[in-house]
Amino acid sequence: MNNKGFTTIELILTIVLVVVIMATITNVTYTYRDRSEYEKTLTEVTNYKNNLTKIIYDDILKGPNRVVGISKINNNSYRLYTTTTTAKSFQIIDETSKVGINYDGVEYLVPGCEDGLVTLETVSFYSANNIYKLDVVFRHRNLEELIKIHFVIS
């Protein structure tokens, strides 16, 4: 008898081995893809926070028309007073598809808000003895940590 072929057991074991290897590779690939998406979202949100903070702190700290005080107009609107007679507006945007901050007429939307992934968590304002603190906190569904934007003027 000529025994040059594979037995049924050998074929089944080979197929099972290939399936196990493919399942492992697929699981690792999905893990890396999910982590990559998380890191991308975190980077976008961090860049948003840093850019917005820099823009506003440039107005707070620099120039002849720098911000020297804040007053609350209503729950989501504030007026930033400058060393001259002009004032800047600061509004928290909390709509279904738009979440972010409108600073002096320019909207700065949190990345992901168009997809409904971002919600406004809290806004707190403190004012005493010429010290003004304004904290805005957003929640992004794809991130574990909150997005905190903190401004202090003294």
C-alpha positions as a LaTeX table, in Angstrom:
\begin{tabular}{lrrr}
\hline
Residue & $x$ (\AA) & $y$ (\AA) & $z$ (\AA) \\
\hline
Met1 & 0.00 & 0.00 & 0.00 \\
Asn2 & 1.23 & 3.51 & $-0.87$ \\
Asn3 & 0.97 & 5.88 & 2.20 \\
Lys4 & 1.95 & 9.22 & 0.65 \\
Gly5 & $-1.08$ & 11.32 & 1.74 \\
Phe6 & $-2.24$ & 12.93 & 4.99 \\
Thr7 & $-4.60$ & 11.18 & 7.32 \\
Thr8 & $-7.87$ & 12.80 & 8.35 \\
Ile9 & $-6.54$ & 13.43 & 11.86 \\
Glu10 & $-3.47$ & 15.25 & 10.49 \\
Leu11 & $-5.66$ & 17.48 & 8.29 \\
Ile12 & $-8.02$ & 18.31 & 11.17 \\
Leu13 & $-5.11$ & 19.15 & 13.50 \\
Thr14 & $-3.52$ & 21.37 & 10.84 \\
Ile15 & $-6.80$ & 23.26 & 10.27 \\
Val16 & $-7.33$ & 23.69 & 14.04 \\
Leu17 & $-3.79$ & 25.00 & 14.45 \\
Val18 & $-4.27$ & 27.53 & 11.64 \\
Val19 & $-7.60$ & 28.68 & 13.12 \\
Val20 & $-6.02$ & 29.18 & 16.57 \\
Ile21 & $-3.15$ & 31.19 & 15.08 \\
Met22 & $-5.56$ & 33.36 & 13.02 \\
Ala23 & $-7.78$ & 34.02 & 16.06 \\
Thr24 & $-4.76$ & 35.12 & 18.10 \\
Ile25 & $-3.50$ & 37.42 & 15.35 \\
Thr26 & $-6.98$ & 38.93 & 14.86 \\
Asn27 & $-7.38$ & 39.58 & 18.60 \\
Val28 & $-3.97$ & 41.27 & 18.82 \\
Thr29 & $-4.75$ & 43.37 & 15.75 \\
Tyr30 & $-8.06$ & 44.57 & 17.21 \\
Thr31 & $-6.37$ & 45.40 & 20.52 \\
Tyr32 & $-3.74$ & 47.52 & 18.79 \\
Arg33 & $-6.37$ & 49.20 & 16.60 \\
Asp34 & $-8.54$ & 50.09 & 19.61 \\
Arg35 & $-5.53$ & 51.43 & 21.49 \\
Ser36 & $-4.50$ & 53.45 & 18.45 \\
Glu37 & $-7.98$ & 55.01 & 18.19 \\
Tyr38 & $-7.93$ & 55.84 & 21.91 \\
Glu39 & $-4.51$ & 57.47 & 21.61 \\
Lys40 & $-5.63$ & 59.46 & 18.55 \\
Thr41 & $-8.70$ & 60.76 & 20.38 \\
Leu42 & $-6.63$ & 61.61 & 23.45 \\
Thr43 & $-4.13$ & 63.51 & 21.28 \\
Glu44 & $-6.88$ & 65.47 & 19.49 \\
Val45 & $-8.54$ & 66.46 & 22.76 \\
Thr46 & $-5.23$ & 67.35 & 24.42 \\
Asn47 & $-4.29$ & 69.53 & 21.43 \\
Tyr48 & $-7.72$ & 71.21 & 21.60 \\
Lys49 & $-7.31$ & 71.94 & 25.30 \\
Asn50 & $-3.73$ & 73.21 & 24.94 \\
Asn51 & $-4.51$ & 75.44 & 21.93 \\
Leu52 & $-7.58$ & 76.98 & 23.55 \\
Thr53 & $-5.76$ & 77.55 & 26.83 \\
Lys54 & $-2.85$ & 79.20 & 25.02 \\
Ile55 & $-5.15$ & 81.51 & 23.06 \\
Ile56 & $-6.98$ & 82.67 & 26.16 \\
Tyr57 & $-3.90$ & 82.91 & 28.38 \\
Asp58 & $-2.16$ & 84.99 & 25.70 \\
Asp59 & $-5.00$ & 87.48 & 26.16 \\
Ile60 & $-4.87$ & 87.20 & 29.95 \\
Leu61 & $-1.12$ & 87.64 & 30.32 \\
Lys62 & 0.07 & 89.72 & 27.37 \\
Gly63 & $-0.46$ & 92.97 & 25.59 \\
Pro64 & $-1.90$ & 96.36 & 26.36 \\
Asn65 & $-5.45$ & 94.99 & 26.08 \\
Arg66 & $-4.97$ & 92.12 & 28.51 \\
Val67 & $-7.77$ & 90.49 & 30.49 \\
Val68 & $-7.98$ & 91.60 & 34.13 \\
Gly69 & $-11.32$ & 90.24 & 35.33 \\
Ile70 & $-14.32$ & 88.01 & 34.67 \\
Ser71 & $-17.98$ & 88.44 & 35.48 \\
Lys72 & $-20.74$ & 85.89 & 35.11 \\
Ile73 & $-23.62$ & 86.92 & 32.85 \\
Asn74 & $-25.62$ & 83.68 & 33.15 \\
Asn75 & $-24.94$ & 79.93 & 33.54 \\
Asn76 & $-22.92$ & 79.58 & 30.34 \\
Ser77 & $-21.91$ & 83.16 & 29.51 \\
Tyr78 & $-19.11$ & 85.26 & 30.95 \\
Arg79 & $-17.59$ & 88.64 & 30.19 \\
Leu80 & $-13.81$ & 89.06 & 30.35 \\
Tyr81 & $-12.79$ & 92.61 & 31.17 \\
Thr82 & $-9.63$ & 94.07 & 29.71 \\
Thr83 & $-7.33$ & 96.93 & 30.66 \\
Thr84 & $-9.07$ & 99.04 & 28.00 \\
Thr85 & $-12.80$ & 99.58 & 27.59 \\
Thr86 & $-13.31$ & 96.57 & 25.34 \\
Ala87 & $-14.56$ & 93.33 & 26.83 \\
Lys88 & $-14.31$ & 89.80 & 25.47 \\
Ser89 & $-17.10$ & 87.26 & 25.54 \\
Phe90 & $-16.70$ & 83.71 & 26.83 \\
Gln91 & $-19.58$ & 81.31 & 26.29 \\
Ile92 & $-19.85$ & 77.60 & 26.91 \\
Ile93 & $-21.56$ & 75.87 & 23.99 \\
Asp94 & $-23.75$ & 72.98 & 25.13 \\
Glu95 & $-25.92$ & 71.84 & 22.24 \\
Thr96 & $-26.71$ & 68.43 & 20.78 \\
Ser97 & $-24.07$ & 68.46 & 18.03 \\
Lys98 & $-21.94$ & 71.39 & 19.23 \\
Val99 & $-20.03$ & 71.31 & 22.50 \\
Gly100 & $-17.15$ & 73.65 & 23.26 \\
Ile101 & $-16.31$ & 77.26 & 23.94 \\
Asn102 & $-17.06$ & 80.44 & 22.04 \\
Tyr103 & $-14.33$ & 82.90 & 22.91 \\
Asp104 & $-14.60$ & 86.43 & 21.59 \\
Gly105 & $-16.83$ & 85.35 & 18.68 \\
Val106 & $-14.81$ & 82.29 & 17.62 \\
Glu107 & $-16.16$ & 78.78 & 18.27 \\
Tyr108 & $-13.73$ & 76.17 & 19.58 \\
Leu109 & $-15.58$ & 72.85 & 19.42 \\
Val110 & $-14.33$ & 69.79 & 21.28 \\
Pro111 & $-13.22$ & 67.06 & 18.83 \\
Gly112 & $-15.90$ & 64.39 & 18.61 \\
Cys113 & $-18.83$ & 66.62 & 19.56 \\
Glu114 & $-20.28$ & 66.40 & 16.04 \\
Asp115 & $-20.69$ & 62.65 & 16.59 \\
Gly116 & $-22.41$ & 63.13 & 19.95 \\
Leu117 & $-19.42$ & 61.81 & 21.90 \\
Val118 & $-18.90$ & 64.91 & 24.07 \\
Thr119 & $-21.05$ & 66.34 & 26.84 \\
Leu120 & $-20.61$ & 69.28 & 29.18 \\
Glu121 & $-19.95$ & 67.95 & 32.68 \\
Thr122 & $-19.59$ & 71.00 & 34.94 \\
Val123 & $-18.84$ & 74.72 & 34.90 \\
Ser124 & $-17.65$ & 76.43 & 38.07 \\
Phe125 & $-16.84$ & 80.07 & 38.61 \\
Tyr126 & $-15.21$ & 81.66 & 41.63 \\
Ser127 & $-14.55$ & 85.34 & 42.22 \\
Ala128 & $-13.12$ & 86.99 & 45.35 \\
Asn129 & $-10.46$ & 89.58 & 46.17 \\
Asn130 & $-9.56$ & 90.18 & 42.50 \\
Ile131 & $-8.97$ & 86.46 & 41.92 \\
Tyr132 & $-11.11$ & 84.86 & 39.25 \\
Lys133 & $-11.28$ & 81.13 & 38.55 \\
Leu134 & $-13.27$ & 79.53 & 35.76 \\
Asp135 & $-13.29$ & 75.77 & 35.26 \\
Val136 & $-15.02$ & 74.00 & 32.39 \\
Val137 & $-15.15$ & 70.20 & 32.35 \\
Phe138 & $-16.22$ & 68.07 & 29.40 \\
Arg139 & $-16.72$ & 64.30 & 29.15 \\
His140 & $-15.73$ & 62.39 & 26.01 \\
Arg141 & $-17.29$ & 58.93 & 25.74 \\
Asn142 & $-14.15$ & 57.41 & 24.23 \\
Leu143 & $-11.86$ & 58.65 & 27.01 \\
Glu144 & $-11.56$ & 57.59 & 30.62 \\
Glu145 & $-10.40$ & 60.95 & 31.93 \\
Leu146 & $-12.37$ & 64.20 & 31.87 \\
Ile147 & $-11.35$ & 67.19 & 29.74 \\
Lys148 & $-10.65$ & 70.00 & 32.22 \\
Ile149 & $-10.02$ & 73.56 & 31.13 \\
His150 & $-8.93$ & 75.80 & 34.00 \\
Phe151 & $-8.42$ & 79.59 & 33.91 \\
Val152 & $-7.16$ & 81.77 & 36.73 \\
Ile153 & $-6.84$ & 85.54 & 36.63 \\
Ser154 & $-5.36$ & 87.45 & 39.53 \\
\hline
\end{tabular}
